[in-house]
Amino acid sequence: MIIAIILLMAAQPAVPATQPDTVRLSLHAAIERAHEHNPSLRAERAEADAAAGRAQEATPAYLPSIGVDMGFLRTNDPVAVFGLKLRQSNFQAQDLALDALNSPDPYNGFNTVATIELPIFTAEGIFGHSAAKRAASAREAAASRAAGATTFFVTRAYWDAQLSARQVEALAAALEAALSHARQAEAMQQQGLVTSLDARLARVHAAGTETQLLAARARADNALSALRTMLALPDSTPITLTDSLVGDGSSACEGADAVCTIDDRGDVVAHRMGNSAAAAAVRSAWGKNLPAVAAFGSYGYFGQSNFFGAGGGGWTIGIGLQWKLFPGLAGIGAINRAKAERRAADARLAAAEDEARLEVTRTQRMLAAATERVSVAASADSEAQQALEQARLRYQTGASTITELLDVQAAATAATLSLLSARRDLFLALAALDFAYGVNDR
């Protein structure tokens, strides 16, 4: 029976594996997907939400706190039984007998107590909440900087993948040209125009180009894998990149009408808000040495058989002051620590602003250099292609050797690869300028 089942299963036609659909991505679509799915960015946003939650945890410093306590007990403790009966309005004359007072029977008690506390003045709590709220704003700004970084890193990964793909195409064309040169040399050898050395040199050149092509294909696969990882896509997902390396690119901070400033950079904003939080923490430390005043009230209902059955209750209201006149040196230590942290926050803010200005200056220089590189590389590529045509014609007519043709072919391939790299560097420099100014921090 088992053998029959195995044979029957073997006879079934194989079901082809389902191939995932190809994902077509423009740069904008890739960035939007990363902003939604990138795990590192989602973690940053979750941390910002957690910081906002911590700020809400500090709101009891000025908002009322309301609570309800419900409980049940059964006891024969004389004092507890006496108090329960009084609270339940169930105290009888016979309960004053000595035996009833000293050795009461077990007694049930259900209690429901609602309380409210209203802070009137708590300097430590008020400024502490302010510090927590500003710290949450700093964490939110840091998350926005992470979003800007994600935009830049996805842009870099996208253009790296496009560069690798175009390099594969250029090297594949160069390999085909090298093989064509080898075939041409072999044909000319058969005609007695050249020796076998020409064909051998051409084949050696083709082999060298092929090794470059194999390495380029591996780099292209790795570049696509890196992009998929940033977009939270499985590595098996085929993707097609629709934006090409052709064009000049653009930046929100390039041109006469562009108005960009480091003041809106997420990390600078985060340090600024951190500095403000440190200032509030200093005031909170001072407030720790001041009295705290709060009002309170409660209402309790007490029953014998259930929480809301027959029984009695009462209310209490009041106002209280708490002041630790001399908590050792803890108050002075808290103030000194808060002041030191404020000085550290000042220094970190200054360092962040200096670093941001340096990054902008450095990026502007790289952008200027990248723009010039594209111009020079484009001119060199054009010259190289014309030189290659001339070298082919010279070799066909016997005016030059195969070495000249192969050298010119290598130079033309290098010029094409250099132009591709220059275009990629230009697009990346434009994205880096936006990143330096924090344009995409959101």
C-alpha positions in Angstrom: 0.0 0.0 0.0 2.8 2.4 0.9 4.6 1.6 -2.3 1.5 2.3 -4.3 1.0 5.7 -2.6 4.7 6.6 -3.3 4.3 5.6 -7.0 1.1 7.6 -7.3 2.7 10.7 -5.8 5.7 10.3 -8.2 3.3 10.2 -11.1 1.7 13.5 -10.2 3.0 16.4 -12.3 5.4 18.7 -10.5 3.8 22.0 -9.4 6.1 24.9 -10.4 7.2 27.1 -7.6 5.5 30.5 -7.5 7.9 33.3 -8.4 7.4 36.5 -6.5 6.3 39.5 -8.6 8.9 41.9 -9.8 8.8 45.2 -7.8 9.4 48.3 -9.9 10.9 51.0 -7.9 11.6 54.7 -8.6 13.9 56.4 -6.1 10.9 58.2 -4.6 9.0 54.9 -4.2 12.0 53.2 -2.6 12.3 56.0 -0.1 8.6 55.9 0.8 8.7 52.2 1.3 11.8 52.5 3.6 10.1 55.2 5.7 7.2 52.7 6.2 9.0 49.4 6.6 12.6 49.9 7.5 13.0 48.2 10.9 15.7 50.6 12.2 13.5 53.6 11.5 10.5 51.9 13.0 12.5 51.3 16.2 13.6 55.0 16.3 9.9 56.0 16.1 8.9 53.6 18.7 11.6 55.0 21.0 10.2 58.5 20.4 6.7 57.2 21.3 8.1 55.7 24.5 9.7 59.1 25.4 6.3 60.8 24.9 4.8 58.2 27.2 7.3 59.0 29.9 6.3 62.6 29.6 2.7 61.7 30.2 3.7 59.6 33.2 4.9 62.9 34.8 1.5 64.7 34.5 0.3 63.8 38.1 2.5 66.7 39.1 -0.4 69.1 38.1 -3.3 66.9 37.1 -5.7 65.2 39.7 -5.3 61.5 40.4 -8.5 59.5 41.0 -8.6 56.0 42.2 -11.0 53.3 43.5 -10.0 50.6 45.9 -12.3 47.6 46.6 -11.6 44.8 49.1 -13.0 42.1 51.3 -11.9 40.8 54.6 -13.1 38.3 57.2 -11.6 38.7 60.7 -12.2 38.1 64.4 -9.6 40.7 65.5 -11.4 42.8 68.1 -10.2 46.2 66.9 -11.0 45.3 63.3 -14.5 44.0 64.0 -15.2 47.1 66.1 -14.2 49.4 63.3 -16.0 47.4 60.6 -19.3 47.6 62.5 -18.9 51.3 63.0 -18.1 51.9 59.4 -21.1 49.8 58.3 -23.4 51.7 60.7 -24.1 48.2 62.1 -22.9 48.7 65.7 -25.5 47.5 68.2 -25.8 48.0 72.0 -24.9 44.3 72.7 -21.6 44.9 70.9 -20.5 46.9 73.9 -20.6 43.8 76.1 -17.1 42.8 77.3 -17.3 39.3 75.7 -18.4 40.8 72.4 -15.6 43.3 72.5 -12.8 41.0 73.7 -13.8 37.8 71.7 -16.0 38.8 68.8 -17.3 36.3 66.3 -15.7 36.3 62.8 -17.1 39.2 60.8 -17.2 40.1 57.1 -16.3 43.4 55.6 -16.6 44.7 52.0 -15.2 48.1 51.3 -15.3 50.5 48.3 -13.2 53.7 48.7 -12.9 56.4 46.0 -10.0 58.9 46.4 -8.9 62.0 44.6 -5.6 63.9 45.0 -5.1 67.4 43.5 -1.6 68.9 43.5 -1.7 72.6 44.4 2.0 73.4 44.3 4.8 70.9 43.5 7.7 72.8 41.9 9.7 69.6 41.5 6.9 67.8 39.7 5.9 70.7 37.5 9.5 71.4 36.2 10.1 67.7 36.1 7.2 67.2 33.8 8.5 70.1 31.7 11.9 68.4 31.5 10.3 65.1 30.5 8.2 66.8 27.8 11.2 68.5 26.3 13.2 65.3 26.4 10.4 63.7 24.5 10.6 66.4 21.9 14.3 65.8 21.6 13.7 62.1 21.1 11.1 62.9 18.4 13.6 65.2 16.7 16.2 62.4 16.8 13.7 60.1 15.1 13.1 62.7 12.4 16.9 62.8 11.9 16.8 59.0 11.5 14.2 59.4 8.8 16.4 61.9 7.0 19.3 59.4 7.3 17.1 56.7 6.0 16.3 58.8 2.9 20.0 59.4 2.3 21.1 55.8 2.8 18.3 54.5 0.6 19.3 57.0 -2.1 22.9 55.9 -1.8 21.9 52.2 -2.0 19.6 52.9 -5.0 22.3 54.7 -7.0 24.9 52.1 -6.0 22.6 49.4 -7.4 22.1 51.4 -10.6 25.8 52.1 -10.9 26.6 48.4 -10.5 24.0 47.4 -13.1 25.4 49.9 -15.6 28.9 48.8 -14.9 27.9 45.2 -15.8 26.4 46.5 -19.0 29.5 48.5 -19.9 31.8 45.5 -19.1 29.6 43.1 -21.0 29.8 45.4 -24.1 33.6 45.7 -23.6 33.9 41.9 -23.4 31.9 41.6 -26.6 34.2 44.1 -28.3 37.3 42.3 -27.0 36.0 39.0 -28.4 35.2 40.8 -31.7 38.8 42.0 -31.8 40.0 38.4 -31.2 37.9 37.2 -34.1 39.1 40.0 -36.3 42.7 39.1 -35.5 42.1 35.5 -36.2 40.6 36.4 -39.6 43.5 38.6 -40.4 45.9 35.9 -39.4 44.3 33.5 -41.8 44.8 36.1 -44.5 48.5 36.3 -43.5 48.2 39.9 -42.5 49.2 39.4 -38.8 50.7 36.7 -36.7 49.0 34.5 -34.1 50.3 36.8 -31.4 47.6 39.4 -32.2 44.8 36.8 -31.6 46.5 35.6 -28.4 46.8 39.2 -27.0 43.2 39.9 -27.9 42.0 36.7 -26.1 44.1 37.7 -23.0 42.5 41.1 -23.0 39.1 39.5 -23.3 39.8 37.2 -20.4 40.9 40.2 -18.2 37.6 42.0 -19.2 35.6 38.8 -18.3 37.1 38.7 -14.8 36.1 42.3 -14.3 32.6 41.4 -15.5 32.3 38.5 -13.1 33.3 40.7 -10.2 30.9 43.5 -11.3 28.0 41.0 -11.4 28.7 40.0 -7.9 28.8 43.6 -6.8 25.5 44.3 -8.6 23.9 41.4 -6.8 25.2 42.6 -3.5 24.1 46.1 -4.2 20.5 44.9 -4.9 20.6 42.8 -1.7 21.6 45.8 0.3 18.8 47.8 -1.1 16.3 45.0 -0.5 17.4 44.9 3.2 16.8 48.6 3.6 13.4 48.2 2.1 12.5 45.2 4.2 12.1 43.0 1.1 13.0 39.3 0.9 16.3 38.8 -1.0 14.5 36.6 -3.4 12.2 39.4 -4.6 13.2 40.6 -8.1 13.3 44.4 -8.3 13.6 46.8 -11.3 15.0 50.3 -10.7 13.3 52.8 -13.0 15.3 55.9 -12.4 18.5 56.1 -14.5 21.9 57.7 -13.9 21.2 60.0 -16.8 20.6 63.7 -16.0 22.0 66.3 -13.7 19.9 65.6 -10.6 18.6 68.2 -8.2 18.7 69.3 -4.6 16.3 71.4 -2.5 19.3 73.4 -1.2 20.9 74.1 -4.6 20.3 77.3 -6.6 19.9 81.0 -5.9 16.3 80.6 -4.6 17.1 77.8 -2.1 16.8 78.7 1.5 18.3 76.0 3.8 19.6 76.2 7.3 21.0 73.8 9.8 18.6 75.1 12.4 16.0 72.6 11.2 18.3 69.5 11.2 16.8 66.8 13.4 20.0 66.3 15.5 20.5 70.0 16.1 16.9 70.3 17.1 17.3 67.3 19.4 20.3 68.8 21.1 18.5 72.2 21.4 15.5 70.5 23.1 17.9 68.4 25.2 19.5 71.7 26.4 16.0 73.0 27.2 15.2 69.8 29.1 18.4 70.2 31.1 17.5 73.7 32.1 14.1 72.5 33.3 15.8 69.8 35.2 17.8 72.4 37.1 14.7 74.2 38.1 13.1 70.9 39.2 16.2 70.2 41.3 15.7 73.5 43.0 12.0 72.8 43.4 12.9 69.6 45.3 13.9 71.8 48.2 10.6 73.6 48.3 7.4 72.5 50.1 4.7 70.6 48.2 1.0 71.4 48.8 -1.8 69.1 47.7 -5.5 68.7 48.4 -7.1 65.3 48.9 -10.5 63.7 49.4 -12.1 60.3 49.7 -15.4 58.6 50.1 -15.7 55.1 51.4 -18.7 52.7 51.5 -18.6 49.6 53.7 -21.0 46.7 53.6 -21.2 43.3 55.4 -22.7 41.1 52.6 -21.4 42.8 49.4 -19.7 45.9 48.1 -22.9 47.9 47.6 -25.4 46.2 50.0 -26.7 47.4 53.3 -24.0 49.3 55.2 -22.6 52.8 55.7 -19.9 55.1 54.6 -18.2 58.5 55.1 -16.2 61.1 53.3 -12.9 62.9 54.1 -11.4 66.1 52.6 -8.2 67.9 53.5 -5.1 69.7 52.5 -1.6 68.8 53.3 1.9 70.3 53.1 5.1 68.3 52.8 8.5 69.9 53.2 11.8 68.1 53.7 13.7 70.9 55.5 17.0 69.1 55.6 17.4 65.9 53.5 21.1 65.8 54.2 23.1 67.0 51.1 20.8 65.3 48.7 19.1 68.6 47.6 22.5 70.3 47.0 23.8 67.3 45.2 20.8 67.1 42.9 21.2 70.8 42.0 24.9 70.4 41.3 24.3 67.4 39.2 21.5 69.1 37.2 23.8 72.1 36.6 26.6 69.9 35.4 24.2 68.1 33.0 23.1 71.5 31.7 26.7 72.5 31.0 27.2 69.2 29.2 24.0 69.8 27.1 25.3 73.3 26.2 28.6 71.8 25.0 26.8 69.0 23.0 24.6 71.6 21.3 27.6 73.7 20.3 29.4 70.6 19.0 26.4 69.5 17.0 26.0 72.9 15.4 29.7 73.1 14.6 29.6 69.5 13.1 26.5 70.4 11.0 28.2 73.6 9.6 31.3 71.5 8.8 29.2 68.9 7.1 27.5 71.5 4.9 30.7 73.1 3.9 32.3 69.7 3.2 29.3 68.5 1.2 29.2 71.7 -0.9 32.8 71.2 -1.9 32.1 67.6 -2.8 29.1 68.7 -4.9 31.2 71.2 -6.8 33.9 68.6 -7.4 31.3 66.0 -8.5 29.7 68.5 -11.0 33.1 69.2 -12.5 33.9 65.5 -12.6 30.8 64.7 -14.6 31.7 67.4 -17.2 35.3 66.1 -17.5 34.3 62.4 -17.6 31.6 63.0 -20.2 34.2 64.8 -22.4 36.7 62.0 -21.9 34.2 59.3 -22.7 33.3 61.1 -25.9 36.9 61.4 -26.9 37.6 57.7 -25.9 34.7 56.4 -28.1 36.0 58.4 -31.1 39.6 57.2 -30.4 38.3 53.6 -30.4 36.7 54.0 -33.8 40.0 55.4 -35.1 42.0 52.6 -33.5 39.7 50.0 -35.1 40.1 51.5 -38.5 43.9 51.8 -38.1 44.1 48.1 -37.1 41.9 47.0 -40.0 44.2 48.9 -42.5 47.4 47.6 -40.9 48.4 51.1 -39.8 48.7 50.0 -36.1 49.3 47.0 -34.0 46.8 45.0 -31.9 48.4 46.5 -28.8 47.3 50.0 -29.7 43.7 48.8 -30.4 43.5 46.9 -27.1 45.0 49.8 -25.1 42.4 52.2 -26.7 39.7 49.7 -25.9 40.7 49.5 -22.3 40.9 53.3 -22.1 37.4 53.6 -23.6 36.0 51.1 -21.1 37.7 52.9 -18.2 36.3 56.2 -19.5 32.8 54.8 -19.6 33.1 53.4 -16.1 34.5 56.7 -14.9 31.6 58.6 -16.3 29.1 56.2 -14.6 30.9 56.7 -11.3 30.9 60.4 -11.7 27.2 60.6 -12.3 26.5 58.4 -9.3 28.8 60.6 -7.2 26.9 63.7 -8.4 23.5 62.3 -7.5 24.9 61.2 -4.1 26.5 64.6 -3.5 23.1 66.3 -4.1 21.4 63.9 -1.7 24.2 64.5 0.8 23.6 68.3 0.7 20.0 67.8 1.5 21.0 65.5 4.3 23.5 68.0 5.7 20.8 70.6 5.9 18.2 68.2 7.2 15.7 68.7 4.4 14.3 65.2 4.7 14.2 65.1 8.5 10.5 64.3 9.2 
